Amino acid sequence: MLSGAIIAMVISIAAGTFLRAWAFAIFAIFIAFGLGAATFAQGSSLIAAALSSFAILALMEVGYLVGVFGSGLWRRRRKLPKNGSVADPAHAIDKNRRG
């Protein structure tokens, strides 16, 4: 169970950088219910399998959010100018254009 949770978390973080939210939601539901069904097939009760399924789903959603925010920070860090200025060049153009 722990190895499945770790694998789900790593896949979710990676998916956060590449997949859209709706695509990941569908993917996560299938994976979570699949792991819940596997837990139920191993002899656990239905309630334990359902709780396991929801726990994996919550873990995958948190991993997805970590991946989304991490990739956003990575992209923003790569796009900063060399001098450290964060001024918007489009704003400077709009100030000079009197329309």
Protein Blocks (a to p, Z undefined) as FASTA:
>chain_A
ZZmmmmmmmmmmmmmmmmcfklmmmmmmmmmmmmmmmmmmnopafklmmmmmmmmmmmmm
mmmmmmmmmmmmmmmmmmpcfkopabdfklmmmmmpcZZ
